[in-house]
Amino acid sequence: MIAESSSFPKQVMETEWTFYSKQLQRYGLPLDNRKPITKLDWELWTASLASRPEQFQDLVHRLVSWADETSSRVPTTDYYDTGQRETNGISSPVPLLAVSSLRH
C-alpha cells in the first residue's frame, strides 16, 4: 500500500480520495472529466492511495465487475469506458503486472 511507504503526505492522499470517491462510476474512476474512460493501470495506482481497505476494495471491485461483465475476451485492456462494458483500447499485459504487485 502506498500509504505505508510515505510517498505522499496522508492529507494529500485523503484529499485526492475524497475527490475521486465523488467521481466513481459503475465500472470505475474516469481518468479525467472530458470522457468517461480510464486506464486500468492508473486506476489501480489510484486505488493504492486509499487510506482504508474498503476504499481500495470498492474501486478494485468496480474494475473487476467491468472485467467480469464485458463481452470482450481479450486478456485485459489498456483503457475502457467506466460507464459501459465495452473495451476501447488495445490489450496489454501491463495492468496484470500492476494487479499482481498490489498488496492491500
Secondary structure as GFF3:
##gff-version 3
##sequence-region A 1 104
A	DSSP	alpha_helix	2	5	.	.	.	ID=ss1
A	DSSP	alpha_helix	10	21	.	.	.	ID=ss2
A	DSSP	beta_strand	37	39	.	.	.	ID=ss3
A	DSSP	alpha_helix	40	47	.	.	.	ID=ss4
A	DSSP	alpha_helix	53	69	.	.	.	ID=ss5
A	DSSP	beta_strand	79	81	.	.	.	ID=ss6
A	DSSP	alpha_helix	94	101	.	.	.	ID=ss7
###
